Amino acid sequence: MLSYKIHVMPKTQLKSLSSNSYYANLLKEAYAGSESETMMLMQFLYDSYTLSCFDNDFVDEFYLIAQDDTEHHKLLGECIVKLGGDPVYCSSSNVFFNGKNIENDKGIKQMILRGIEIKEKSIINYKILISKIMEKEIKNILEIILVDEQKHKEMFKNMLKKYENNA
């Protein structure tokens, strides 16, 4: 049984954003950097697909987290465009995202531990990003994403407990 109900992101308009290349560049790290929503989305989809072969209880939870990360990815991409940036799949230092960014181990426990680690890093990164951005609309979106990332970390911790109790 799932321990989490997918979060429905509020509709955002981003009406008042004006061009700001500095903010667009900052958001590119969260969008497609090495520890980004692109990476998390691809990683958790991969994990979900791999786990589906084993017919275990964690498949749906990995997939739900990936669905949330899809919404985060969309919001960040829209912000980048509204700020005058280009949402290409690369970091602010022009390092392009590729399949090498995805870990491909098959152990359930390793996948869960990696999920915890990834979410811990993203929480830190979002807190830093929020401290650097003064634009209220962007800050609000980042704070919503941060809350989701904290929920995801708790989901992974609960999965680890469940895994260890059944091992």
MOURTA-V653625 format. One record per residue. N is the residue number from 1. PHI is phi in whole degrees, 0 to 359 (* if undefined). NEAR is the number of other C-alpha atoms within 12 Angstrom. D_CENTER is the distance of its C-alpha to the mean C-alpha in Angstrom with 1 decimal. Layout:
BEGIN
N|PHI|NEAR|D_CENTER  N|PHI|NEAR|D_CENTER
END
This chain:
BEGIN
1|*|12|22.8  2|288|19|19.3  3|262|21|18.6  4|211|23|15.9  5|254|18|16.3  6|304|23|13.5  7|281|22|13.0  8|264|17|14.6  9|290|23|13.4  10|293|14|16.6  11|293|14|18.1  12|241|22|18.1  13|260|15|20.8  14|53|25|20.2  15|294|15|24.0  16|267|15|25.0  17|287|25|22.8  18|245|20|25.0  19|306|20|24.5  20|205|23|23.1  21|294|20|22.2  22|296|21|21.3  23|294|32|18.5  24|301|35|17.4  25|294|33|17.4  26|299|35|15.4  27|292|49|12.6  28|299|41|12.8  29|296|37|11.5  30|289|46|8.1  31|280|46|8.5  32|216|39|10.0  33|284|31|11.1  34|292|32|11.3  35|236|32|8.4  36|247|41|6.1  37|296|48|3.7  38|300|41|7.0  39|297|37|7.4  40|297|46|4.8  41|303|35|6.1  42|294|32|9.4  43|296|37|9.6  44|285|39|9.2  45|294|32|11.4  46|304|28|13.8  47|299|37|14.0  48|299|34|14.7  49|296|23|17.3  50|294|25|18.8  51|292|28|19.2  52|298|20|20.8  53|292|15|23.7  54|262|15|24.5  55|51|13|24.4  56|249|22|22.8  57|287|22|21.4  58|267|36|17.8  59|306|29|17.1  60|296|28|16.4  61|291|36|14.0  62|299|41|11.8  63|293|32|12.1  64|298|30|11.5  65|297|44|8.1  66|299|34|7.5  67|297|30|9.3  68|299|34|7.4  69|296|40|4.2  70|298|31|7.5  71|293|30|8.8  72|299|40|6.4  73|302|35|7.2  74|298|27|10.7  75|298|35|11.2  76|295|43|10.4  77|300|35|12.6  78|296|28|15.2  79|298|40|15.4  80|301|35|16.0  81|297|26|18.7  82|297|26|20.3  83|274|29|20.5  84|92|21|22.4  85|266|29|19.9  86|243|26|19.1  87|280|33|15.5  88|287|28|16.5  89|274|30|14.2  90|211|30|15.2  91|284|29|14.7  92|294|28|17.1  93|265|17|19.5  94|63|17|19.6  95|267|16|18.2  96|282|23|17.1  97|287|29|14.2  98|209|19|15.9  99|300|17|16.1  100|292|12|17.3  101|285|23|13.8  102|260|25|13.3  103|281|23|15.2  104|236|22|17.7  105|284|17|19.4  106|253|19|20.6  107|282|18|21.2  108|300|31|19.5  109|298|26|19.8  110|297|21|18.3  111|296|33|15.2  112|293|37|14.8  113|298|25|15.6  114|296|29|13.1  115|302|43|10.4  116|299|30|11.9  117|298|23|12.2  118|299|31|8.7  119|291|38|7.6  120|299|26|10.9  121|295|24|10.3  122|293|38|7.2  123|298|31|9.6  124|298|21|12.3  125|298|29|10.9  126|291|37|10.2  127|297|23|13.6  128|295|21|15.2  129|300|31|13.9  130|300|28|15.2  131|289|19|18.4  132|268|20|19.0  133|252|24|18.7  134|260|17|21.6  135|294|24|21.1  136|301|17|20.9  137|299|26|19.0  138|292|37|16.1  139|302|27|16.2  140|298|27|16.2  141|297|33|13.0  142|296|38|11.3  143|292|25|12.9  144|296|30|11.9  145|297|40|8.1  146|302|31|9.3  147|300|24|11.3  148|299|35|8.7  149|298|36|7.0  150|294|27|10.7  151|296|30|11.5  152|298|39|9.1  153|301|30|10.8  154|295|26|14.0  155|301|31|13.6  156|296|37|13.3  157|297|26|16.3  158|294|24|18.2  159|297|34|17.7  160|297|25|19.1  161|300|17|22.0  162|298|21|22.7  163|298|21|22.7  164|293|14|25.0  165|289|10|27.3  166|264|11|27.8  167|283|9|28.3
END
